Amino acid sequence: AATLDGSLGHSGQLTDLLPDLLPWADRVCAIGSARLYRAIRAQTEAVRFGILTGFAYGLLTDLPLPCGVGACCSCTRYTNTGAKLTCLDGPVFDLAEVEVSC
């Protein structure tokens, strides 16, 4: 665990812990901002010499889900394998495949 104020676990950003955790991790599951997902992806590529499909997953909830059934396409997320709808194909995505913006 990491907290900014040090009240629990590591005092600081979770991303500070990634270089020590990623080399031995079997899988990463995260809930956070696009900034966190970009950091996980970048540090995984640096520490593990690339990011493999099936290693790191993120709960991506930054897009609105107005209809929830794929009719409006407003929750479209772009991946290496084409466009996916967050409401139908997610909200959990493989960070090796998804384009994490902003």
Biopython code that builds the backbone (N, CA, C, O; Angstrom):
import numpy as np
from Bio.PDB.StructureBuilder import StructureBuilder

atoms = [
    (1, "ALA", "N", (0.842, -1.180, 0.000)),
    (1, "ALA", "CA", (0.000, 0.000, 0.000)),
    (1, "ALA", "C", (0.882, 1.236, 0.000)),
    (1, "ALA", "O", (2.002, 1.221, 0.511)),
    (2, "ALA", "N", (0.362, 2.292, -0.575)),
    (2, "ALA", "CA", (1.064, 3.574, -0.602)),
    (2, "ALA", "C", (0.054, 4.683, -0.372)),
    (2, "ALA", "O", (-1.017, 4.694, -0.977)),
    (3, "THR", "N", (0.400, 5.614, 0.502)),
    (3, "THR", "CA", (-0.437, 6.791, 0.746)),
    (3, "THR", "C", (0.444, 8.023, 0.661)),
    (3, "THR", "O", (1.615, 7.986, 1.037)),
    (4, "LEU", "N", (-0.119, 9.109, 0.168)),
    (4, "LEU", "CA", (0.663, 10.331, 0.032)),
    (4, "LEU", "C", (1.112, 10.885, 1.379)),
    (4, "LEU", "O", (2.198, 11.455, 1.486)),
    (5, "ASP", "N", (0.279, 10.720, 2.412)),
    (5, "ASP", "CA", (0.617, 11.285, 3.725)),
    (5, "ASP", "C", (1.373, 10.314, 4.625)),
    (5, "ASP", "O", (1.752, 10.680, 5.738)),
    (6, "GLY", "N", (1.598, 9.097, 4.171)),
    (6, "GLY", "CA", (2.342, 8.130, 4.962)),
    (6, "GLY", "C", (1.551, 7.467, 6.068)),
    (6, "GLY", "O", (2.130, 6.788, 6.917)),
    (7, "SER", "N", (0.242, 7.647, 6.079)),
    (7, "SER", "CA", (-0.581, 7.068, 7.142)),
    (7, "SER", "C", (-0.685, 5.545, 7.045)),
    (7, "SER", "O", (-1.028, 4.887, 8.028)),
    (8, "LEU", "N", (-0.397, 4.984, 5.886)),
    (8, "LEU", "CA", (-0.443, 3.534, 5.707)),
    (8, "LEU", "C", (0.589, 3.131, 4.668)),
    (8, "LEU", "O", (0.588, 3.653, 3.553)),
    (9, "GLY", "N", (1.451, 2.225, 5.018)),
    (9, "GLY", "CA", (2.430, 1.717, 4.065)),
    (9, "GLY", "C", (3.440, 2.754, 3.625)),
    (9, "GLY", "O", (3.886, 3.584, 4.418)),
    (10, "HIS", "N", (3.792, 2.699, 2.360)),
    (10, "HIS", "CA", (4.785, 3.597, 1.770)),
    (10, "HIS", "C", (4.271, 5.028, 1.755)),
    (10, "HIS", "O", (3.111, 5.274, 1.422)),
    (11, "SER", "N", (5.131, 5.969, 2.113)),
    (11, "SER", "CA", (4.775, 7.387, 2.059)),
    (11, "SER", "C", (5.205, 7.935, 0.705)),
    (11, "SER", "O", (6.396, 8.128, 0.458)),
    (12, "GLY", "N", (4.254, 8.182, -0.158)),
    (12, "GLY", "CA", (4.550, 8.693, -1.489)),
    (12, "GLY", "C", (3.664, 8.045, -2.540)),
    (12, "GLY", "O", (2.639, 7.439, -2.226)),
    (13, "GLN", "N", (4.071, 8.183, -3.777)),
    (13, "GLN", "CA", (3.309, 7.658, -4.907)),
    (13, "GLN", "C", (3.491, 6.144, -5.046)),
    (13, "GLN", "O", (4.568, 5.613, -4.776)),
    (14, "LEU", "N", (2.451, 5.472, -5.459)),
    (14, "LEU", "CA", (2.525, 4.037, -5.737)),
    (14, "LEU", "C", (3.557, 3.747, -6.818)),
    (14, "LEU", "O", (4.226, 2.714, -6.790)),
    (15, "THR", "N", (3.680, 4.654, -7.760)),
    (15, "THR", "CA", (4.623, 4.447, -8.861)),
    (15, "THR", "C", (6.070, 4.380, -8.370)),
    (15, "THR", "O", (6.924, 3.825, -9.061)),
    (16, "ASP", "N", (6.361, 4.937, -7.184)),
    (16, "ASP", "CA", (7.706, 4.837, -6.611)),
    (16, "ASP", "C", (8.073, 3.391, -6.304)),
    (16, "ASP", "O", (9.252, 3.036, -6.317)),
    (17, "LEU", "N", (7.081, 2.558, -6.029)),
    (17, "LEU", "CA", (7.308, 1.165, -5.646)),
    (17, "LEU", "C", (7.456, 0.225, -6.838)),
    (17, "LEU", "O", (7.969, -0.885, -6.693)),
    (18, "LEU", "N", (7.012, 0.658, -8.009)),
    (18, "LEU", "CA", (6.971, -0.240, -9.168)),
    (18, "LEU", "C", (8.309, -0.864, -9.547)),
    (18, "LEU", "O", (8.340, -2.058, -9.844)),
    (19, "PRO", "N", (9.423, -0.120, -9.553)),
    (19, "PRO", "CA", (10.689, -0.757, -9.950)),
    (19, "PRO", "C", (11.079, -1.948, -9.075)),
    (19, "PRO", "O", (11.721, -2.882, -9.555)),
    (20, "ASP", "N", (10.697, -1.924, -7.801)),
    (20, "ASP", "CA", (11.008, -3.042, -6.909)),
    (20, "ASP", "C", (9.998, -4.183, -7.031)),
    (20, "ASP", "O", (10.344, -5.342, -6.802)),
    (21, "LEU", "N", (8.769, -3.869, -7.385)),
    (21, "LEU", "CA", (7.714, -4.877, -7.426)),
    (21, "LEU", "C", (7.603, -5.598, -8.770)),
    (21, "LEU", "O", (7.328, -6.797, -8.808)),
    (22, "LEU", "N", (7.814, -4.882, -9.859)),
    (22, "LEU", "CA", (7.580, -5.452, -11.186)),
    (22, "LEU", "C", (8.476, -6.636, -11.558)),
    (22, "LEU", "O", (7.998, -7.546, -12.236)),
    (23, "PRO", "N", (9.746, -6.671, -11.151)),
    (23, "PRO", "CA", (10.584, -7.800, -11.582)),
    (23, "PRO", "C", (10.082, -9.168, -11.116)),
    (23, "PRO", "O", (10.291, -10.156, -11.819)),
    (24, "TRP", "N", (9.444, -9.256, -9.985)),
    (24, "TRP", "CA", (9.003, -10.554, -9.479)),
    (24, "TRP", "C", (7.501, -10.786, -9.615)),
    (24, "TRP", "O", (7.023, -11.880, -9.316)),
    (25, "ALA", "N", (6.758, -9.793, -10.054)),
    (25, "ALA", "CA", (5.299, -9.922, -10.149)),
    (25, "ALA", "C", (4.898, -10.878, -11.271)),
    (25, "ALA", "O", (5.492, -10.878, -12.349)),
    (26, "ASP", "N", (3.884, -11.685, -10.997)),
    (26, "ASP", "CA", (3.315, -12.561, -12.022)),
    (26, "ASP", "C", (2.271, -11.826, -12.846)),
    (26, "ASP", "O", (2.060, -12.136, -14.019)),
    (27, "ARG", "N", (1.618, -10.852, -12.223)),
    (27, "ARG", "CA", (0.548, -10.107, -12.880)),
    (27, "ARG", "C", (0.320, -8.814, -12.105)),
    (27, "ARG", "O", (0.571, -8.749, -10.902)),
    (28, "VAL", "N", (-0.157, -7.790, -12.802)),
    (28, "VAL", "CA", (-0.474, -6.507, -12.178)),
    (28, "VAL", "C", (-1.930, -6.179, -12.483)),
    (28, "VAL", "O", (-2.362, -6.236, -13.634)),
    (29, "CYS", "N", (-2.675, -5.837, -11.445)),
    (29, "CYS", "CA", (-4.053, -5.374, -11.601)),
    (29, "CYS", "C", (-4.148, -4.035, -10.887)),
    (29, "CYS", "O", (-3.775, -3.929, -9.718)),
    (30, "ALA", "N", (-4.640, -3.018, -11.571)),
    (30, "ALA", "CA", (-4.646, -1.681, -10.989)),
    (30, "ALA", "C", (-5.960, -0.969, -11.245)),
    (30, "ALA", "O", (-6.633, -1.184, -12.253)),
    (31, "ILE", "N", (-6.297, -0.116, -10.299)),
    (31, "ILE", "CA", (-7.419, 0.805, -10.451)),
    (31, "ILE", "C", (-6.852, 2.184, -10.185)),
    (31, "ILE", "O", (-6.313, 2.440, -9.108)),
    (32, "GLY", "N", (-6.970, 3.071, -11.155)),
    (32, "GLY", "CA", (-6.406, 4.400, -10.972)),
    (32, "GLY", "C", (-6.614, 5.261, -12.193)),
    (32, "GLY", "O", (-7.504, 5.025, -13.010)),
    (33, "SER", "N", (-5.778, 6.253, -12.289)),
    (33, "SER", "CA", (-5.882, 7.229, -13.372)),
    (33, "SER", "C", (-5.102, 6.757, -14.598)),
    (33, "SER", "O", (-4.323, 5.805, -14.535)),
    (34, "ALA", "N", (-5.331, 7.443, -15.705)),
    (34, "ALA", "CA", (-4.570, 7.151, -16.919)),
    (34, "ALA", "C", (-3.084, 7.376, -16.661)),
    (34, "ALA", "O", (-2.245, 6.678, -17.231)),
    (35, "ARG", "N", (-2.753, 8.339, -15.812)),
    (35, "ARG", "CA", (-1.355, 8.599, -15.456)),
    (35, "ARG", "C", (-0.720, 7.361, -14.804)),
    (35, "ARG", "O", (0.414, 7.000, -15.121)),
    (36, "LEU", "N", (-1.451, 6.725, -13.902)),
    (36, "LEU", "CA", (-0.956, 5.508, -13.258)),
    (36, "LEU", "C", (-0.765, 4.402, -14.287)),
    (36, "LEU", "O", (0.250, 3.706, -14.253)),
    (37, "TYR", "N", (-1.704, 4.226, -15.192)),
    (37, "TYR", "CA", (-1.601, 3.171, -16.201)),
    (37, "TYR", "C", (-0.414, 3.410, -17.131)),
    (37, "TYR", "O", (0.285, 2.469, -17.505)),
    (38, "ARG", "N", (-0.187, 4.671, -17.502)),
    (38, "ARG", "CA", (0.975, 4.989, -18.341)),
    (38, "ARG", "C", (2.270, 4.664, -17.599)),
    (38, "ARG", "O", (3.212, 4.135, -18.189)),
    (39, "ALA", "N", (2.314, 4.980, -16.306)),
    (39, "ALA", "CA", (3.508, 4.695, -15.501)),
    (39, "ALA", "C", (3.737, 3.191, -15.386)),
    (39, "ALA", "O", (4.868, 2.724, -15.516)),
    (40, "ILE", "N", (2.677, 2.438, -15.144)),
    (40, "ILE", "CA", (2.804, 0.981, -15.054)),
    (40, "ILE", "C", (3.331, 0.423, -16.368)),
    (40, "ILE", "O", (4.233, -0.414, -16.385)),
    (41, "ARG", "N", (2.762, 0.893, -17.453)),
    (41, "ARG", "CA", (3.181, 0.400, -18.769)),
    (41, "ARG", "C", (4.644, 0.753, -19.047)),
    (41, "ARG", "O", (5.420, -0.104, -19.470)),
    (42, "ALA", "N", (5.021, 2.013, -18.810)),
    (42, "ALA", "CA", (6.391, 2.457, -19.085)),
    (42, "ALA", "C", (7.404, 1.735, -18.198)),
    (42, "ALA", "O", (8.448, 1.295, -18.678)),
    (43, "GLN", "N", (7.099, 1.615, -16.910)),
    (43, "GLN", "CA", (8.046, 0.964, -16.007)),
    (43, "GLN", "C", (8.114, -0.539, -16.252)),
    (43, "GLN", "O", (9.170, -1.146, -16.075)),
    (44, "THR", "N", (7.014, -1.139, -16.653)),
    (44, "THR", "CA", (7.037, -2.561, -16.995)),
    (44, "THR", "C", (7.913, -2.786, -18.217)),
    (44, "THR", "O", (8.695, -3.736, -18.259)),
    (45, "GLU", "N", (7.785, -1.920, -19.206)),
    (45, "GLU", "CA", (8.614, -2.041, -20.408)),
    (45, "GLU", "C", (10.091, -1.878, -20.068)),
    (45, "GLU", "O", (10.939, -2.554, -20.651)),
    (46, "ALA", "N", (10.408, -0.981, -19.124)),
    (46, "ALA", "CA", (11.804, -0.745, -18.749)),
    (46, "ALA", "C", (12.374, -1.881, -17.900)),
    (46, "ALA", "O", (13.486, -2.346, -18.149)),
    (47, "VAL", "N", (11.625, -2.321, -16.910)),
    (47, "VAL", "CA", (12.118, -3.317, -15.956)),
    (47, "VAL", "C", (12.073, -4.730, -16.519)),
    (47, "VAL", "O", (12.972, -5.533, -16.268)),
    (48, "ARG", "N", (11.028, -5.033, -17.279)),
    (48, "ARG", "CA", (10.849, -6.404, -17.784)),
    (48, "ARG", "C", (11.170, -6.517, -19.273)),
    (48, "ARG", "O", (10.881, -7.542, -19.891)),
    (49, "PHE", "N", (11.762, -5.480, -19.851)),
    (49, "PHE", "CA", (12.151, -5.475, -21.262)),
    (49, "PHE", "C", (10.966, -5.699, -22.190)),
    (49, "PHE", "O", (11.055, -6.450, -23.162)),
    (50, "GLY", "N", (9.873, -5.047, -21.884)),
    (50, "GLY", "CA", (8.669, -5.136, -22.695)),
    (50, "GLY", "C", (7.479, -5.492, -21.836)),
    (50, "GLY", "O", (7.627, -5.997, -20.723)),
    (51, "ILE", "N", (6.308, -5.228, -22.354)),
    (51, "ILE", "CA", (5.084, -5.588, -21.639)),
    (51, "ILE", "C", (4.369, -6.643, -22.468)),
    (51, "ILE", "O", (4.075, -6.429, -23.644)),
    (52, "LEU", "N", (4.097, -7.759, -21.859)),
    (52, "LEU", "CA", (3.456, -8.864, -22.560)),
    (52, "LEU", "C", (1.951, -8.845, -22.342)),
    (52, "LEU", "O", (1.475, -8.433, -21.284)),
    (53, "THR", "N", (1.220, -9.284, -23.328)),
    (53, "THR", "CA", (-0.221, -9.425, -23.188)),
    (53, "THR", "C", (-0.510, -10.367, -22.027)),
    (53, "THR", "O", (0.106, -11.426, -21.903)),
    (54, "GLY", "N", (-1.448, -9.971, -21.186)),
    (54, "GLY", "CA", (-1.830, -10.802, -20.054)),
    (54, "GLY", "C", (-1.077, -10.522, -18.771)),
    (54, "GLY", "O", (-1.300, -11.205, -17.771)),
    (55, "PHE", "N", (-0.181, -9.526, -18.768)),
    (55, "PHE", "CA", (0.585, -9.235, -17.556)),
    (55, "PHE", "C", (-0.039, -8.124, -16.719)),
    (55, "PHE", "O", (-0.166, -8.269, -15.503)),
    (56, "ALA", "N", (-0.426, -7.024, -17.345)),
    (56, "ALA", "CA", (-0.926, -5.867, -16.597)),
    (56, "ALA", "C", (-2.324, -5.486, -17.071)),
    (56, "ALA", "O", (-2.570, -5.319, -18.265)),
    (57, "TYR", "N", (-3.232, -5.354, -16.107)),
    (57, "TYR", "CA", (-4.616, -4.992, -16.407)),
    (57, "TYR", "C", (-4.997, -3.735, -15.644)),
    (57, "TYR", "O", (-4.518, -3.499, -14.535)),
    (58, "GLY", "N", (-5.857, -2.937, -16.243)),
    (58, "GLY", "CA", (-6.342, -1.742, -15.572)),
    (58, "GLY", "C", (-7.845, -1.622, -15.701)),
    (58, "GLY", "O", (-8.423, -1.960, -16.734)),
    (59, "LEU", "N", (-8.467, -1.139, -14.649)),
    (59, "LEU", "CA", (-9.899, -0.841, -14.662)),
    (59, "LEU", "C", (-10.041, 0.564, -15.216)),
    (59, "LEU", "O", (-9.732, 1.536, -14.527)),
    (60, "LEU", "N", (-10.501, 0.682, -16.446)),
    (60, "LEU", "CA", (-10.570, 1.971, -17.128)),
    (60, "LEU", "C", (-11.994, 2.501, -17.092)),
    (60, "LEU", "O", (-12.877, 1.993, -17.784)),
    (61, "THR", "N", (-12.203, 3.514, -16.289)),
    (61, "THR", "CA", (-13.548, 4.069, -16.107)),
    (61, "THR", "C", (-13.593, 5.553, -16.425)),
    (61, "THR", "O", (-14.485, 6.258, -15.953)),
    (62, "ASP", "N", (-12.645, 6.039, -17.219)),
    (62, "ASP", "CA", (-12.590, 7.465, -17.508)),
    (62, "ASP", "C", (-13.549, 7.909, -18.609)),
    (62, "ASP", "O", (-13.700, 9.110, -18.835)),
    (63, "LEU", "N", (-14.188, 6.993, -19.285)),
    (63, "LEU", "CA", (-15.140, 7.343, -20.341)),
    (63, "LEU", "C", (-16.568, 7.180, -19.832)),
    (63, "LEU", "O", (-16.840, 6.285, -19.031)),
    (64, "PRO", "N", (-17.482, 8.035, -20.287)),
    (64, "PRO", "CA", (-18.880, 7.890, -19.866)),
    (64, "PRO", "C", (-19.501, 6.625, -20.463)),
    (64, "PRO", "O", (-19.117, 6.182, -21.546)),
    (65, "LEU", "N", (-20.450, 6.062, -19.751)),
    (65, "LEU", "CA", (-21.169, 4.868, -20.209)),
    (65, "LEU", "C", (-22.663, 5.176, -20.236)),
    (65, "LEU", "O", (-23.419, 4.610, -19.446)),
    (66, "PRO", "N", (-23.106, 6.066, -21.132)),
    (66, "PRO", "CA", (-24.498, 6.507, -21.100)),
    (66, "PRO", "C", (-25.532, 5.416, -21.340)),
    (66, "PRO", "O", (-26.555, 5.384, -20.656)),
    (67, "CYS", "N", (-25.293, 4.527, -22.290)),
    (67, "CYS", "CA", (-26.331, 3.533, -22.591)),
    (67, "CYS", "C", (-26.052, 2.192, -21.918)),
    (67, "CYS", "O", (-26.985, 1.493, -21.523)),
    (68, "GLY", "N", (-24.788, 1.830, -21.785)),
    (68, "GLY", "CA", (-24.416, 0.580, -21.140)),
    (68, "GLY", "C", (-24.614, -0.670, -21.974)),
    (68, "GLY", "O", (-24.362, -1.775, -21.493)),
    (69, "VAL", "N", (-25.060, -0.522, -23.217)),
    (69, "VAL", "CA", (-25.311, -1.693, -24.066)),
    (69, "VAL", "C", (-24.618, -1.608, -25.428)),
    (69, "VAL", "O", (-24.862, -2.454, -26.288)),
    (70, "GLY", "N", (-23.773, -0.621, -25.639)),
    (70, "GLY", "CA", (-23.030, -0.503, -26.884)),
    (70, "GLY", "C", (-23.738, 0.192, -28.022)),
    (70, "GLY", "O", (-23.201, 0.256, -29.128)),
    (71, "ALA", "N", (-24.925, 0.715, -27.788)),
    (71, "ALA", "CA", (-25.690, 1.345, -28.865)),
    (71, "ALA", "C", (-25.156, 2.722, -29.243)),
    (71, "ALA", "O", (-25.193, 3.093, -30.416)),
    (72, "CYS", "N", (-24.663, 3.481, -28.277)),
    (72, "CYS", "CA", (-24.270, 4.867, -28.555)),
    (72, "CYS", "C", (-22.795, 5.004, -28.950)),
    (72, "CYS", "O", (-22.412, 6.013, -29.541)),
    (73, "CYS", "N", (-21.980, 4.023, -28.639)),
    (73, "CYS", "CA", (-20.544, 4.003, -28.966)),
    (73, "CYS", "C", (-19.739, 5.142, -28.335)),
    (73, "CYS", "O", (-18.624, 5.419, -28.777)),
    (74, "SER", "N", (-20.279, 5.805, -27.315)),
    (74, "SER", "CA", (-19.543, 6.909, -26.699)),
    (74, "SER", "C", (-18.427, 6.422, -25.783)),
    (74, "SER", "O", (-17.589, 7.218, -25.359)),
    (75, "CYS", "N", (-18.401, 5.148, -25.475)),
    (75, "CYS", "CA", (-17.360, 4.607, -24.594)),
    (75, "CYS", "C", (-16.304, 3.838, -25.386)),
    (75, "CYS", "O", (-15.657, 2.941, -24.844)),
    (76, "THR", "N", (-16.126, 4.179, -26.651)),
    (76, "THR", "CA", (-15.162, 3.491, -27.502)),
    (76, "THR", "C", (-13.742, 3.710, -27.003)),
    (76, "THR", "O", (-13.332, 4.838, -26.731)),
    (77, "ARG", "N", (-13.009, 2.630, -26.888)),
    (77, "ARG", "CA", (-11.608, 2.661, -26.473)),
    (77, "ARG", "C", (-10.821, 1.966, -27.575)),
    (77, "ARG", "O", (-11.244, 0.926, -28.081)),
    (78, "TYR", "N", (-9.680, 2.534, -27.948)),
    (78, "TYR", "CA", (-8.894, 1.971, -29.044)),
    (78, "TYR", "C", (-7.779, 1.078, -28.505)),
    (78, "TYR", "O", (-7.060, 1.439, -27.573)),
    (79, "THR", "N", (-7.659, -0.093, -29.116)),
    (79, "THR", "CA", (-6.656, -1.070, -28.707)),
    (79, "THR", "C", (-5.855, -1.514, -29.925)),
    (79, "THR", "O", (-6.157, -1.132, -31.056)),
    (80, "ASN", "N", (-4.842, -2.316, -29.680)),
    (80, "ASN", "CA", (-4.035, -2.864, -30.776)),
    (80, "ASN", "C", (-4.846, -3.770, -31.686)),
    (80, "ASN", "O", (-4.473, -3.988, -32.839)),
    (81, "THR", "N", (-5.946, -4.298, -31.180)),
    (81, "THR", "CA", (-6.771, -5.219, -31.964)),
    (81, "THR", "C", (-8.045, -4.563, -32.484)),
    (81, "THR", "O", (-8.963, -5.251, -32.931)),
    (82, "GLY", "N", (-8.103, -3.229, -32.426)),
    (82, "GLY", "CA", (-9.261, -2.509, -32.925)),
    (82, "GLY", "C", (-10.036, -1.807, -31.824)),
    (82, "GLY", "O", (-9.647, -1.826, -30.657)),
    (83, "ALA", "N", (-11.133, -1.190, -32.218)),
    (83, "ALA", "CA", (-11.961, -0.449, -31.269)),
    (83, "ALA", "C", (-12.747, -1.410, -30.383)),
    (83, "ALA", "O", (-13.262, -2.428, -30.847)),
    (84, "LYS", "N", (-12.828, -1.069, -29.107)),
    (84, "LYS", "CA", (-13.594, -1.856, -28.134)),
    (84, "LYS", "C", (-14.542, -0.913, -27.407)),
    (84, "LYS", "O", (-14.253, 0.273, -27.252)),
    (85, "LEU", "N", (-15.654, -1.437, -26.973)),
    (85, "LEU", "CA", (-16.603, -0.656, -26.188)),
    (85, "LEU", "C", (-16.400, -0.982, -24.713)),
    (85, "LEU", "O", (-16.447, -2.144, -24.307)),
    (86, "THR", "N", (-16.174, 0.063, -23.920)),
    (86, "THR", "CA", (-15.929, -0.142, -22.495)),
    (86, "THR", "C", (-17.100, -0.849, -21.834)),
    (86, "THR", "O", (-16.899, -1.697, -20.964)),
    (87, "CYS", "N", (-18.322, -0.513, -22.236)),
    (87, "CYS", "CA", (-19.501, -1.107, -21.593)),
    (87, "CYS", "C", (-19.674, -2.585, -21.937)),
    (87, "CYS", "O", (-20.253, -3.333, -21.149)),
    (88, "LEU", "N", (-19.186, -3.016, -23.092)),
    (88, "LEU", "CA", (-19.341, -4.413, -23.498)),
    (88, "LEU", "C", (-18.054, -5.230, -23.345)),
    (88, "LEU", "O", (-18.097, -6.377, -22.902)),
    (89, "ASP", "N", (-16.923, -4.645, -23.707)),
    (89, "ASP", "CA", (-15.653, -5.368, -23.710)),
    (89, "ASP", "C", (-14.828, -5.131, -22.447)),
    (89, "ASP", "O", (-13.837, -5.825, -22.224)),
    (90, "GLY", "N", (-15.213, -4.183, -21.633)),
    (90, "GLY", "CA", (-14.455, -3.805, -20.436)),
    (90, "GLY", "C", (-15.316, -3.917, -19.216)),
    (90, "GLY", "O", (-16.246, -4.724, -19.204)),
    (91, "PRO", "N", (-15.060, -3.163, -18.206)),
    (91, "PRO", "CA", (-14.160, -2.009, -18.145)),
    (91, "PRO", "C", (-12.711, -2.364, -17.847)),
    (91, "PRO", "O", (-11.876, -1.465, -17.747)),
    (92, "VAL", "N", (-12.382, -3.647, -17.701)),
    (92, "VAL", "CA", (-10.997, -4.047, -17.455)),
    (92, "VAL", "C", (-10.343, -4.358, -18.796)),
    (92, "VAL", "O", (-10.869, -5.132, -19.596)),
    (93, "PHE", "N", (-9.177, -3.737, -19.026)),
    (93, "PHE", "CA", (-8.460, -3.921, -20.285)),
    (93, "PHE", "C", (-7.009, -4.280, -20.017)),
    (93, "PHE", "O", (-6.435, -3.902, -18.996)),
    (94, "ASP", "N", (-6.434, -5.014, -20.946)),
    (94, "ASP", "CA", (-5.020, -5.363, -20.896)),
    (94, "ASP", "C", (-4.218, -4.110, -21.252)),
    (94, "ASP", "O", (-4.419, -3.537, -22.323)),
    (95, "LEU", "N", (-3.320, -3.680, -20.375)),
    (95, "LEU", "CA", (-2.564, -2.454, -20.612)),
    (95, "LEU", "C", (-1.551, -2.595, -21.742)),
    (95, "LEU", "O", (-1.034, -1.588, -22.227)),
    (96, "ALA", "N", (-1.257, -3.816, -22.170)),
    (96, "ALA", "CA", (-0.366, -4.017, -23.312)),
    (96, "ALA", "C", (-1.084, -3.721, -24.620)),
    (96, "ALA", "O", (-0.436, -3.469, -25.636)),
    (97, "GLU", "N", (-2.403, -3.747, -24.608)),
    (97, "GLU", "CA", (-3.175, -3.591, -25.836)),
    (97, "GLU", "C", (-3.895, -2.259, -25.962)),
    (97, "GLU", "O", (-4.160, -1.809, -27.077)),
    (98, "VAL", "N", (-4.214, -1.626, -24.854)),
    (98, "VAL", "CA", (-5.058, -0.442, -24.887)),
    (98, "VAL", "C", (-4.224, 0.832, -25.014)),
    (98, "VAL", "O", (-3.111, 0.910, -24.495)),
    (99, "GLU", "N", (-4.772, 1.823, -25.704)),
    (99, "GLU", "CA", (-4.165, 3.145, -25.775)),
    (99, "GLU", "C", (-4.679, 3.942, -24.586)),
    (99, "GLU", "O", (-5.871, 4.237, -24.503)),
    (100, "VAL", "N", (-3.790, 4.289, -23.670)),
    (100, "VAL", "CA", (-4.178, 5.055, -22.486)),
    (100, "VAL", "C", (-3.887, 6.512, -22.770)),
    (100, "VAL", "O", (-2.730, 6.906, -22.912)),
    (101, "SER", "N", (-4.945, 7.318, -22.853)),
    (101, "SER", "CA", (-4.783, 8.734, -23.176)),
    (101, "SER", "C", (-4.915, 9.592, -21.933)),
    (101, "SER", "O", (-5.427, 9.163, -20.899)),
    (102, "CYS", "N", (-4.436, 10.815, -22.071)),
    (102, "CYS", "CA", (-4.499, 11.837, -21.011)),
    (102, "CYS", "C", (-4.373, 11.197, -19.685)),
    (102, "CYS", "O", (-4.402, 11.883, -18.663)),
]
sb = StructureBuilder()
sb.init_structure("model")
sb.init_model(0)
sb.init_chain("A")
sb.init_seg("    ")
for serial, (resi, resn, name, xyz) in enumerate(atoms, 1):
    if name == "N":
        sb.init_residue(resn, " ", resi, " ")
    sb.init_atom(name, np.array(xyz, "f"), 0.0, 1.0, " ", f" {name:<3s}", serial, name[0])
structure = sb.get_structure()
